[in-house]
Amino acid sequence: MTTQSEQDHRPVIVQKYGGSSLADPEMIHKVASRIIAKSEEGVDVVVVVSAMGDSTDELHALSKAVTKGATPDPREMDTLLSTGELVTSTLMAMALKARGHDAVSLSGPQAGIKTDAVHGSARIADIKTDRLRRELDKGRIVIVAGFQGLAESGDITTLGRGASDTTAVALAVATKAERCEIYTDVEGIYTTDPRLTDKARKLAEIGFQEMLEMAVLGAKMNPRSIELGLVYDMPIYVASSFSNETGTLIHGGEHTMEVRKVVTGIAVDRNVGKITVRGVIDRPGIAAGLLQPLADAGVSVDVIVQNTSSDGTTDFTFTTALASVEKAAEVIESDSTVEYAEVVTGSNLAKVSVVGTGMENAPGYAAKMFSTLSEVDVNIDMITTSEIRITTIIERDQVQKAVQALHDAFELEKTE
Amino acid sequence: MTTQSEQDHRPVIVQKYGGSSLADPEMIHKVASRIIAKSEEGVDVVVVVSAMGDSTDELHALSKAVTKGATPDPREMDTLLSTGELVTSTLMAMALKARGHDAVSLSGPQAGIKTDAVHGSARIADIKTDRLRRELDKGRIVIVAGFQGLAESGDITTLGRGASDTTAVALAVATKAERCEIYTDVEGIYTTDPRLTDKARKLAEIGFQEMLEMAVLGAKMNPRSIELGLVYDMPIYVASSFSNETGTLIHGGEHTMEVRKVVTGIAVDRNVGKITVRGVIDRPGIAAGLLQPLADAGVSVDVIVQNTSSDGTTDFTFTTALASVEKAAEVIESDSTVEYAEVVTGSNLAKVSVVGTGMENAPGYAAKMFSTLSEVDVNIDMITTSEIRITTIIERDQVQKAVQALHDAFELEKTE
């Protein structure tokens, strides 16, 4: 494409609607009305859709029934799952056309989304926008089936659970869109989970780095989509599919004109399991001897703590996703190359993190966090920090108390 | 492909299984067992599958709900409907792999099926078998999603209702298969509908021409697949998915060694509506003036009869599919360029045809048919003939009586 022809294009907006906003024909029509309203603003609209409601779960159930419990072939699974988004994208295009607006659906492959060949969690390698651009230039609203792409082999791939967000941001980057709008069943990004404290406040904006920490730490956004936004500086607007309330704009910090607080939000992840390997004979290579077999078995390890004791042994503790605890213990018992006394598992934990870009240059935030938790009798099990967050592992039934105290202490209910 | 490499290939068998044989995971497993048995005979197996049970109807219902009764965009409809066959083909490949047999699913486009761009009833233009051949050469069972192909535009097309049979025969031709096997919920082709007379006999074989008449006239086979078989001389074997009973081989007449009867079978179509336009002023161009508006409105006309009367007017009668009767009457009342007295519709009719390649050279079969019907008091409303069939339109509630009498008169219960 030449610069000349690019200048002729209208501004592009990419919107993404999740499956819970598209669960039945009536909801599809409500979303169609929102798409039409955006299109009538005189912009080119590209819409990315997820599969309807729980149709992806139904396809998973079918595949399990057919393989009688064995793991279904991942290449076949990807083509099977890709049908869910094809159904929504074609229904949406039909709904728009039936209401007199020109529209066309494109599958991931038709939208030019090229990926690597890792079935089940493929990465986008490139997007060839020729066809998409041609459809926009005809004045059409383009509906793209999210979550899917095409490997060089000609096989369908999927990008992993929740990756329609990634499709949307990647298409926004490839089409040089003004911004990517993610419409979902929440009204935006909050200082913390509103179910934990009624003081939780919706953020008008948040930086990519902070949002990335919030997403990884439990906020309901796909971290890969935030990473993409960060790398290509593509603003991402998160808002509700059901209301017209203003949502949250995720963007590069340099755009921020106002003075920002150092703490932006509190992220909570209740999906935490803990494994402690007690009485490990303290020799070089312990960590590798324990962690390599886990990596080989595909178990992701999160927070790691190692305490040396005086008797020549050590306790090695780490956290994993709750669902991986049993497997992690089994792998260590069967495959680790380390001598130890016993393996103890814990499953009543949660992760509470204070996130904010200001913290790296402002001392005292960790101390404030720990003293606040101490004042409300919340015991801290493990601690880990990065430049822009402080994470504590605490007991799960103390999460609400902890979040409410931290939200007050860092004055998150006040607007910036 | 060189002749050398072709000689290295194992024989290819194409099998097709219909949706009623694949309605749930358990049935998919039973069909998988049949596929495995065939594969273990040492042949390359290509399997064409339809959508599971009534899933196509469910997708139609969704599209209607979304367009609120308006006709859904045909291009979107094709991609939507194509997902049904993708689901079955991937589930079948998973089932085979889970049981230790290497298998791969291919969508219509992946199987190289190129079509014209007529959405909803596309015709196969060409089949590029490179990918399919590569998969077979790896020792894999290849499962192809039926009913679908790819237009030059890169859009998905569908071949029309019941056209997975067409996919199967076309793939058999393209892969130079030994034969195409269609497995369905009947045990083969019968001399007539077994529900009408217990003397109905399953045919061991039937010629393409005769089968084509039987198919067009109501037998449960897709006529386009028979046409393909005829043109490319590809034998088609029709049998039950549920039993191991011998089915019927449809093939070119020249292969038949034995002496054949002149009458092969009796076809019945209960889906017949009749429109009579009374008191038409008899001028040149009546037929065109009545039929052109029907063609423009997409109404197919079947049997046509015109009686001239002495008063300068004529009655013009034709049949259509039952579902088109009301529309046909409306079109004539609003758009025909002919003067007439009244339009009368009839919907209690059926079509009974005697089919057999021998008839064209053997006189007296029409007379025998009419006298047989007369003996059992069946009134003939309309008559039409071709070289290899005699068709009568009679009242629907006389079908059983007519078929039993004709089956006896032409001695169809006796083997050839």
Contacts between the chains, C-beta under 8 A, distances in Angstrom:
chain1	res1	chain2	res2	distance
A	25	B	62	6.7
A	25	B	65	3.7
A	25	B	66	4.7
A	28	B	66	5.7
A	29	B	66	7.2
A	29	B	68	8.0
A	59	B	87	7.4
A	62	B	25	6.7
A	62	B	87	7.4
A	62	B	91	6.2
A	63	B	90	7.9
A	63	B	91	6.6
A	63	B	94	5.9
A	65	B	25	3.7
A	66	B	25	4.8
A	66	B	28	5.7
A	66	B	29	7.3
A	66	B	91	4.7
A	66	B	92	8.0
A	66	B	94	5.4
A	66	B	95	4.7
A	66	B	98	7.3
A	67	B	94	5.3
A	67	B	95	6.7
A	67	B	97	7.9
A	67	B	98	3.9
A	68	B	98	6.5
A	70	B	98	4.4
A	72	B	94	4.5
A	72	B	97	8.0
A	72	B	98	7.2
A	73	B	93	6.6
A	73	B	94	5.3
A	73	B	97	4.7
A	73	B	98	7.9
A	75	B	104	7.4
A	76	B	90	4.3
A	76	B	91	7.8
A	76	B	93	4.7
A	76	B	94	4.8
A	76	B	97	7.3
A	76	B	104	7.8
A	76	B	105	5.7
A	77	B	90	7.4
A	77	B	94	7.4
A	79	B	86	5.9
A	79	B	89	7.9
A	79	B	90	4.8
A	79	B	105	6.3
A	79	B	107	7.1
A	80	B	86	7.2
A	80	B	87	6.2
A	80	B	90	4.1
A	80	B	91	6.9
A	80	B	94	7.8
A	82	B	86	7.7
A	83	B	83	3.9
A	83	B	86	5.1
A	83	B	87	5.7
A	86	B	79	5.9
A	86	B	80	7.2
A	86	B	82	7.7
A	86	B	83	5.1
A	87	B	59	7.3
A	87	B	62	7.4
A	87	B	80	6.2
A	87	B	83	5.7
A	89	B	79	7.9
A	90	B	63	7.9
A	90	B	76	4.3
A	90	B	77	7.3
A	90	B	79	4.8
A	90	B	80	4.0
A	91	B	62	6.2
A	91	B	63	6.6
A	91	B	66	4.7
A	91	B	76	7.8
A	91	B	80	6.8
A	92	B	66	8.0
A	93	B	73	6.6
A	93	B	76	4.7
A	94	B	63	5.9
A	94	B	66	5.4
A	94	B	67	5.3
A	94	B	72	4.5
A	94	B	73	5.3
A	94	B	76	4.8
A	94	B	77	7.3
A	94	B	80	7.7
A	95	B	66	4.7
A	95	B	67	6.6
A	97	B	67	7.9
A	97	B	72	8.0
A	97	B	73	4.6
A	97	B	76	7.3
A	98	B	66	7.3
A	98	B	67	3.9
A	98	B	68	6.5
A	98	B	70	4.3
A	98	B	72	7.2
A	98	B	73	7.9
A	104	B	75	7.4
A	104	B	76	7.8
A	105	B	76	5.7
A	105	B	79	6.3
A	107	B	79	7.1
A	107	B	156	8.0
A	110	B	154	6.0
A	110	B	155	7.7
A	131	B	154	6.8
A	154	B	110	6.0
A	154	B	131	6.9
A	155	B	110	7.8
A	156	B	107	8.0
